[in-house]
Amino acid sequence: MKKAADAPTEPGVQERLHRRVKDAEPGSLRDALLAALQKGADVRLWINGPADQMVRHYAKLDRIVDGGGGEPLGAALRAGGRLGLARVVHGAREFVVFLPEGGAPFIARAEPAS
């Protein structure tokens, strides 16, 4: 009974991001990220702000080696709205998750920071 009372009542960051990522286009990056989140991957950053600032200051597009958003990222920037951005590390893999306001998330893989 005490364990149940001590259990968190709010979902953790991995659970919240997992729910959002499920809406991304199916593919190997999405599947790998969902599996990593289920295993407790480290969500190192999850912020929201104006799309252009999120990309300019936090996306680190020069480190992206797979995915990268392409047209979905361009559409988010043209819309000029808000964009969420999450960086998730699991083992030797780093994922960058773009969460456009009112749109489906899209996922990229980045070279891990040195």
Secondary structure, 3 states (H helix, E strand, C coil): CHHHHHCCCCCCHHHHHHHHHCCCCCCHHHHHHHHHHHCCCEEEEEEEEEHHHHHHHHHCHHHEEECCCHHHHHHHHHHCCEEEEEEEEECCEEEEEEEECCCCCEEEEECCCC
